[in-house]
Amino acid sequence: MNIAISDVGTLLCIKGTDNKYSKLISITSAPATGAAPSTIDVTELDSPVKQYISDRPDTPSYEFESNYLKESYELLKEKISLTDAKDYLIVYQDGSGEIFSGTGDIWKKELSAVNAVKIGISFAVQTHEHVTDTSILMA
């Protein structure tokens, strides 16, 4: 019986010089990898109802969270660039995933009582592709 998959084992990976992906950092949240399409109003004046066509697909910014550790923060500063697009991979529990390329940045997120300090990790996505088997991509 097939049932839903869990968040357990979800990874954020980066492509290395060997063209294989390896875990970048442990994450506490991962983003939606798409959004409901917007529409373009094409209603003609003689139409009794509004008419729409689909707009271009949009890939929103991908924002991840991670627990703050000094070492993790320094690693992310080294591996993520605002100007140099790099290749990344999200791996899900069932072995499928999302390959994407983009530029990004990191920051320490807001703090509140009784919570861990978090790192925000955001990417401006340039390309995106769903893959059904990430095992062949991994180092």
N, C-alpha and C positions, 0 to 999 in steps of 0.2 A: 504494500500500500504506500503510495507516494503522499507525503505531507509537506508542509512548509519547512524551509530551512531556518536555522537559527543564526544569530549574530556571532556565535562562538567560532573562533578561528579566523575571523575577518582580518585581512592584512592590508597594509599599505606598503607597496614595494616600489623600488626604483631600478631602472635599467642600468647595468654596469657596463664597463668597457668590453666585456665578453658578450654583449648583446643579450644577456640573461637577466632576469629580475631577481632581486633579493629583498628581504624585509628591510624597510627603511626605519620604521619606528612602530612601537605598539600604539594603537589608537583606542580612544574611548567612544568615538562616534565617527560615522562616515556620512557623506552627503547623498541626497537624491542625485541621480545621474541624468536627469532630464526634467522636463516640466510640461505641463499641459500646453498644447499649442495655442498661440494667440490667433486671432482671426482678423481678416480684412473685410470691412463693410463694402459690399458691392451692390447695395440696394439701388434699384432703378426707380425712378419717380412713379412709374405706373404699377409697381409691385405693391400688393396689399400687405405684404410682410417683409421684414428685413431679410436680406440675403447676405451670406458670408462665404468666403473661401478661406482655406487654411493659409496662415502666414508661414514664413520660413521656420524650420525647427530651431529651438533655442537651447543652448547648453549653458545653464547657469554656472556661476562660480562654484567650484567644489570646495566646501569648507569642512575640514576635519578637526577633531580635538584629540589631544593627548595629555596625559599627566605630565606636569612640569618636573623635569630633572635637569640639573645644570648640564650634564653630559648630553642629554637628548636635545636640549635647546641649541647647544653648540653644534651638534651634528646637523640639525636641520638648517642652521644658518649657513653651513658649508654646502649642503646638498640642494638647497632651493634658492632660485635666483629670480629677481624681478625682471631681468633682461635676457637671460639665457634659457630658452625652452628646453625642458628635459622630458624624458618618457617615464611614466609611472603606471602602476597596475594595482587595481583593487582586486583582491582575491576573496571570494565568498566561501562559505562552509562546503558547498557542493562542488567546488573546484572551478566553477565558472567565474567570470570576472569582467572588468572594464579596463581596457588599455586607454590611456589618455596622455596627451602631450600638453605642456603648458608652462607658463611662468607663475611664480608665486611669492608668497611672503609668510612670515610667522610673527607672532606676538604673544605676550602673556595676556591671558584673558582677565576679565574682572574677577575680583575676589569677594567672597562672602563667608560668613561664619559657618563652621562645620562643613567645609568643602575643601577638596584638594585644589591646589593651584593648577590651572590648565594652560596648555599652549593652543592657540588658534593657528591653523595651517590652512591657507587658502590658495587656490590656483585659478588663474584665468585660462580656461581650457581652449586649446586651439584645435585639437582633433580628439575624437572619441570613437571607440569601437568596442562592442560587446563580444566577448569570446566565451565559447562553451567549455573549453578545457585549458586551464592555465598551467597545468603540470608540465607541458612541453616548453613553456616559457621561463620556468623557474631554474635558478642556478642549483 
